Amino acid sequence: MPDPGSPAHLATMTEADRVTYLQTLGAALTEGDIGLYADILARAGLKTEMEALIRSAKAAGRDSAEIAIALGGLR
């Protein structure tokens, strides 16, 4: 069974479940963790999911500049 946080696991979810999962992550993770997870999603070719995660994090009050710094540091 794939890791629940892995891109392979996301690929097995319905679109609605994927959106809910990414919204939950965006609200729960720190900016650094969001940047790391966004990088994993981007490298897996899941750009839409990466954008959804970042948008949900921003909506939850996370600092988008801090997320960008974390993401940029991994690139």
C-alpha positions, 0 to 999 in steps of 0.5 A, a space after each residue: 500500500 502506498 504511503 498516504 502522503 505519496 503522489 502514488 496514493 493521491 493518484 488512487 483518490 477520486 478528485 473530490 477526495 484529493 481536493 479534501 486531502 490537500 485542503 486538510 494538509 494546507 491547513 495543518 502543515 507549516 510553511 516549510 512542510 508545505 514547500 517540501 510537499 509542494 516540491 514532491 508533488 511538482 517533481 511527480 508531475 502533479 502541478 494541479 495538486 501542488 497549486 491546490 495545496 498552496 492555495 489551500 495553505 494560503 486560505 488557511 493563513 499560511 504565509 505564501 512568501 515563506 512557502 515560496 522560500 521553502 520551495 525555492 530552497 529545494 529546487 
